[in-house]
Amino acid sequence: RECVAVALSPLPTFVMGKTYVAHFGASGNLSTVLRRRLPNENEAIDTTFPCRVCTRSKWSSYWVVLQKGQLSAGVGKRVGRGCIGTLDDGMYDQLRPGMDAVHYVGLGN
């Protein structure tokens, strides 16, 4: 089983150190991971939330919000409700305001 990945990037490609990714149903649907890989490619700013959010028998609605360095993700049709968790990356946002603003969304698994 693979997860649903939603990427938020300043360019139309994955940019190491600047792209955020929400992995819904990671680790065999045992968790959701919110992450920004650091430029050295070996480290990341991330947080993991134990939960089962993917189903085989029905469609699921997911949402992702990045605002002022806070990456939040959840399940459901209403943004802000059913929040799984939030990654606080506010320091990065303060150091690079506007320069790395998200302009593109990518989907994968």
N, C-alpha and C positions, 0 to 999 in steps of 0.2 A: 504494500500500500504506500502510495506517495501522498505528500501534502499538497495543499493549494498555496502557491506563493504569489504574493502581490508585492511588486517592487515599485518604489517611488524614486525617480531619478531626475537630476537637473538636465541630463542629455538623453537622446533616444537610444541609450545603451547603458549597461551596468557600469558605473564609475566607482572604482575602489575608493573607499573612504567617504563617499558622498551619497551613495544609494542606500535607502532604507528598504528592508524586506520584512514582511509579515508572513510567517510560515504557519498556516492553519493546518492542524493535524500532523505535525512533525513527529518523528520517532514512532511511526506506525499508529498514528492518531492518538498518541498518549499526551501530547502537549502542543502548545502554540508558542512559537519563538518570534520575538521582535528583535531585529538586528541591524547594525550598521558595521560592516567590516572596515577595519582600519587600513590605511595605505600600505602597511607592511605585509598585508595578505594573511598573516598568521594570527592576528588578534582581532577582536571585535568588541564593540559595545553591544551587549545583548542581555536579554532577560527571558526566562522560560516560565510558562504557566501551565501546570498540569491540567489537562482537560481533553475531552473527546468531542470534537466539533464536526467531523466529517461523517456522513452516512452513505451507505450504498443504495438505499431504497428511495431517497427523495432529494430534491434540490435544497440547498441551504443558501441563505443570504449572509454575506459577510460585509463588513465595512472597515475602512482604515482611515484615520485622520492624523495628519501631521500639522501641528500648530505650535509655534514658539518653542520648538525643540522637544515637544511631547508627541511621541508616536503612540497612538492608541488604536486598538483593534477589538472588534467584537462580532457577535453573531446576531442576525435579525435584520429587519427592514428599516428600523429607525436608528439613525446614527446617534450614538451616545447611550443607547439602551443595550443591555446584554454585553457590556464591556468585559472582555476577557482580561485585559491588562494594559499597562502603559509603560513605555520605555522613556525615561527622562534623559534626554540628551541636550538639555538646555544650555550647558556651557559651550558646546560646539555651535549652537545656534547664535549665541551671543558673540562668539569670535568671528563668525562668517555670515552676518546678517545679509540676506538678499543674494549673495554671491552664488550660493548653492541651492537656490530655491527650486523646489520640485516643479517640473514642467511636463513630465511624462510618467505614465503608469504602465507597468508591464505585468503580464500574468504568466504563470508557469506551474510546473509541478516537479 
